[in-house]
Amino acid sequence: MRLLAVQADTLRTLGPPMVLRRFQAEWDTRCAGESTDVSRTVSVGPQRRHGLADLVLRERRVTTHSWMDGVTCRDQDTPVEGERHVLRFDGRRYAVPEALQPL
């Protein structure tokens, strides 16, 4: 996601892009493997700085472990509430931690 603002007739970038969804997995092509699914939501915070509100990102992470149990493929999900980030506008842009930016 990229944050933009309309100024006169143009769009202004308010910070680097952010990753709101990431999925990665290793799998043996039959059943066994492990995956991690990370999703982030953005909400508007109560504080305002330099005319723009803080943005609050909440992360949810689900790790899935799959294995063969006889002839049946089994899955076990482990959901975890992840980190919470507050992005503040400094008058020019929102400071986005590197961990939230694309590779």
C-alpha positions as CSV (number, residue, x, y, z in Angstrom):
1,M,0.0,0.0,0.0
2,R,1.2,3.5,-0.8
3,L,0.0,6.6,1.1
4,L,-0.9,9.5,-1.1
5,A,-2.4,13.0,-0.6
6,V,-4.1,15.2,-3.2
7,Q,-2.4,18.6,-3.4
8,A,-3.9,21.0,-5.9
9,D,-3.8,19.0,-9.2
10,T,-1.2,16.4,-8.2
11,L,-0.7,13.4,-5.9
12,R,2.0,13.6,-3.3
13,T,3.6,10.5,-1.8
14,L,3.5,10.5,2.0
15,G,6.0,7.7,2.6
16,P,7.5,4.5,1.3
17,P,5.2,1.6,0.3
18,M,4.0,-0.8,3.0
19,V,3.3,-4.6,2.8
20,L,-0.2,-5.4,4.2
21,R,-0.2,-9.0,3.2
22,R,2.6,-11.6,3.0
23,F,2.4,-15.4,2.5
24,Q,5.4,-17.7,2.4
25,A,5.5,-21.5,2.5
26,E,7.7,-24.6,2.1
27,W,6.0,-27.7,0.9
28,D,7.0,-31.2,-0.2
29,T,4.4,-31.0,-3.1
30,R,2.2,-33.7,-1.5
31,C,1.3,-32.6,2.1
32,A,4.1,-31.9,4.5
33,G,5.2,-28.4,5.0
34,E,4.9,-25.1,6.9
35,S,3.4,-21.7,5.9
36,T,3.1,-18.3,7.4
37,D,0.4,-15.9,6.5
38,V,0.7,-12.3,7.8
39,S,-2.0,-9.7,7.3
40,R,-2.0,-6.1,8.6
41,T,-4.9,-3.7,9.1
42,V,-4.7,0.0,9.1
43,S,-6.8,2.3,11.3
44,V,-6.8,6.0,11.9
45,G,-5.4,6.9,15.3
46,P,-6.7,9.6,17.7
47,Q,-3.6,11.8,17.5
48,R,-2.9,14.4,14.8
49,R,0.5,15.7,13.9
50,H,1.1,18.4,11.3
51,G,-2.5,18.2,10.1
52,L,-2.6,14.4,9.6
53,A,-3.7,11.6,11.9
54,D,-1.4,8.8,13.2
55,L,-2.0,5.5,11.5
56,V,-2.2,2.3,13.6
57,L,-1.1,-1.0,11.9
58,R,-2.1,-4.2,13.7
59,E,-0.6,-7.5,12.5
60,R,-2.1,-11.0,12.6
61,R,0.1,-14.0,11.8
62,V,-1.0,-17.6,11.2
63,T,1.5,-20.4,11.0
64,T,0.2,-23.6,9.5
65,H,2.0,-26.9,9.9
66,S,1.0,-29.8,7.6
67,W,1.9,-33.5,7.8
68,M,0.9,-36.9,6.6
69,D,-1.1,-39.0,9.2
70,G,-1.3,-42.3,7.4
71,V,-3.1,-41.5,4.1
72,T,-4.6,-38.3,5.5
73,C,-3.0,-34.8,5.2
74,R,-3.4,-33.0,8.5
75,D,-3.1,-29.2,9.2
76,Q,-2.6,-27.3,12.4
77,D,-3.0,-23.5,12.5
78,T,-1.4,-21.4,15.1
79,P,-2.7,-17.9,15.1
80,V,-0.7,-15.2,16.8
81,E,-1.5,-11.5,17.3
82,G,1.6,-9.8,15.9
83,E,3.1,-6.5,16.4
84,R,1.4,-3.1,16.5
85,H,2.9,-0.1,14.8
86,V,2.0,3.6,15.1
87,L,3.0,5.6,12.1
88,R,3.4,9.3,12.7
89,F,3.4,12.1,10.2
90,D,6.4,14.4,10.6
91,G,5.2,17.2,8.4
92,R,6.6,15.7,5.2
93,R,5.9,11.9,5.4
94,Y,5.0,9.0,7.5
95,A,7.9,7.1,9.0
96,V,7.4,3.5,7.9
97,P,9.7,0.9,9.6
98,E,11.8,-1.2,7.3
99,A,10.1,-4.4,8.5
100,L,6.8,-3.2,6.9
101,Q,8.4,-2.2,3.6
102,P,8.7,-4.4,0.5
103,L,12.0,-6.3,0.1
